[in-house]
Amino acid sequence: MRAIRLQSMTASVAAGVLLIAACAPVSPQADAVHVAEIAKIHSDVSFIANFGPSHALGRAQSLQSAGRAVEAERLVVETLRNDSALRGLCFERFTLGGADIVLSVCVPDRSQERSAMQVHWLDILGAQRGIIYVEANAIAQPELSAVSGM
């Protein structure tokens, strides 16, 4: 019985340490490194698109605007998975108020140049019924000088 209590206490202490570590303040340098790591994980080819209500992604934008974020995200993910023309794109986020959707290439084809990949997906998105507009998303890269101390 004593061994069980000891294991339980050890697990509680470990959980507490993890919680404290997760809540610890992060320095600006560490935050910049984290942002840079996230940028490497996500594709550098992304798009801002706006769809009308006749398109499922337009309905998702309306849901997001109405504050129904979970339903909106679920609809976007399902649409991207089920629409063969959109397969290969991933949902990044909605812009403020659900005005637009930011989509990115899930797994960029490294053999294809960035500009060719952009044109390919701009053509596909632009041909979607109900599209209002789509444009390449310019992603601001964090200043790496803050990380390197320069």
C-alpha positions as CSV (number, residue, x, y, z in Angstrom):
1,M,0.0,0.0,0.0
2,R,2.9,2.3,0.9
3,A,4.4,1.7,-2.6
4,I,1.1,2.7,-4.3
5,R,1.0,6.0,-2.3
6,L,4.6,6.7,-3.2
7,Q,4.0,6.1,-6.9
8,S,0.9,8.3,-6.7
9,M,2.9,11.1,-5.0
10,T,5.7,10.8,-7.6
11,A,3.2,11.1,-10.4
12,S,1.6,14.2,-8.8
13,V,5.0,15.9,-8.3
14,A,5.9,15.1,-12.0
15,A,2.6,16.5,-13.2
16,G,3.1,19.6,-11.1
17,V,6.6,20.2,-12.5
18,L,5.3,19.9,-16.0
19,L,2.5,22.3,-15.3
20,I,5.0,24.9,-13.9
21,A,7.3,24.4,-16.8
22,A,4.4,24.9,-19.3
23,C,3.4,28.1,-17.5
24,A,6.9,29.6,-17.1
25,P,7.4,32.9,-18.9
26,V,9.2,32.7,-22.2
27,S,11.9,35.1,-23.2
28,P,11.5,37.1,-26.5
29,Q,14.5,35.1,-27.9
30,A,12.9,31.8,-27.1
31,D,9.6,33.0,-28.5
32,A,11.3,34.0,-31.8
33,V,12.9,30.6,-32.0
34,H,9.5,29.0,-31.4
35,V,7.9,31.1,-34.2
36,A,10.8,30.1,-36.6
37,E,10.3,26.4,-35.8
38,I,6.6,26.7,-36.5
39,A,7.3,28.4,-39.8
40,K,9.5,25.5,-40.8
41,I,6.8,23.0,-40.0
42,H,4.1,24.7,-42.0
43,S,4.4,25.2,-45.7
44,D,5.6,28.5,-47.0
45,V,3.0,28.4,-49.7
46,S,-0.3,29.6,-48.4
47,F,-3.3,31.5,-49.7
48,I,-6.0,33.9,-48.4
49,A,-9.4,33.1,-49.9
50,N,-12.9,34.3,-49.6
51,F,-15.8,32.2,-50.7
52,G,-19.5,33.0,-51.2
53,P,-22.3,31.2,-49.4
54,S,-22.8,28.7,-52.2
55,H,-19.5,27.1,-51.4
56,A,-18.9,25.0,-48.2
57,L,-15.9,27.1,-47.3
58,G,-18.1,30.2,-47.6
59,R,-20.6,28.6,-45.2
60,A,-17.7,27.9,-42.9
61,Q,-16.7,31.6,-43.0
62,S,-20.3,32.5,-42.0
63,L,-20.2,30.0,-39.1
64,Q,-16.9,31.6,-37.9
65,S,-18.4,35.1,-38.2
66,A,-21.3,33.9,-36.1
67,G,-18.9,32.7,-33.4
68,R,-19.4,29.0,-34.1
69,A,-15.6,28.3,-34.5
70,V,-15.7,24.6,-33.8
71,E,-18.3,23.9,-36.4
72,A,-16.6,26.2,-38.9
73,E,-13.2,24.5,-38.5
74,R,-14.9,21.1,-38.8
75,L,-16.6,22.1,-42.0
76,V,-13.3,23.4,-43.5
77,V,-11.4,20.2,-42.6
78,E,-14.2,18.0,-44.0
79,T,-14.4,20.0,-47.2
80,L,-10.7,19.9,-47.8
81,R,-10.7,16.2,-47.2
82,N,-13.7,15.3,-49.3
83,D,-13.2,17.7,-52.3
84,S,-10.7,16.0,-54.5
85,A,-9.7,19.3,-56.1
86,L,-8.8,20.7,-52.8
87,R,-7.0,17.6,-51.4
88,G,-3.5,18.7,-50.6
89,L,-4.5,21.9,-48.9
90,C,-4.6,22.4,-45.2
91,F,-6.6,24.8,-43.0
92,E,-4.4,27.3,-41.3
93,R,-6.9,29.7,-39.7
94,F,-9.6,32.2,-40.3
95,T,-8.7,35.9,-40.5
96,L,-10.3,38.3,-38.0
97,G,-14.0,37.8,-37.9
98,G,-14.0,34.9,-40.3
99,A,-13.7,37.3,-43.3
100,D,-11.2,35.1,-45.1
101,I,-9.7,31.6,-44.8
102,V,-6.0,31.0,-44.9
103,L,-5.1,27.7,-46.6
104,S,-1.7,26.2,-47.1
105,V,-0.1,23.4,-49.1
106,C,0.0,20.5,-46.6
107,V,3.1,18.8,-47.9
108,P,5.0,21.0,-50.3
109,D,6.4,19.3,-53.4
110,R,10.1,20.1,-52.9
111,S,10.8,19.2,-56.5
112,Q,8.5,21.9,-57.7
113,E,9.5,25.6,-57.5
114,R,7.5,27.7,-55.0
115,S,6.2,30.0,-57.8
116,A,5.0,27.0,-59.9
117,M,3.3,25.5,-56.8
118,Q,1.6,28.9,-56.1
119,V,0.3,29.2,-59.6
120,H,-1.0,25.6,-59.6
121,W,-3.0,26.1,-56.4
122,L,-4.2,29.7,-57.4
123,D,-5.6,28.2,-60.6
124,I,-7.4,25.4,-58.7
125,L,-8.8,27.7,-56.0
126,G,-9.7,30.3,-58.6
127,A,-11.7,27.7,-60.5
128,Q,-13.8,26.8,-57.5
129,R,-17.5,27.6,-57.8
130,G,-18.4,30.3,-55.3
131,I,-14.9,31.8,-55.0
132,I,-14.9,35.5,-54.5
133,Y,-11.2,36.0,-54.5
134,V,-7.9,34.2,-53.7
135,E,-4.4,35.5,-53.5
136,A,-1.0,34.3,-52.3
137,N,-0.5,34.9,-48.6
138,A,2.7,36.8,-47.8
139,I,4.1,35.4,-44.6
140,A,6.2,37.8,-42.6
141,Q,9.3,36.0,-41.3
142,P,10.5,36.8,-37.8
143,E,13.7,38.7,-37.4
144,L,16.4,36.1,-36.7
145,S,18.7,38.8,-35.5
146,A,16.8,38.7,-32.1
147,V,17.7,35.0,-31.9
148,S,21.3,35.4,-32.8
149,G,21.8,38.4,-30.6
150,M,22.9,40.7,-33.6
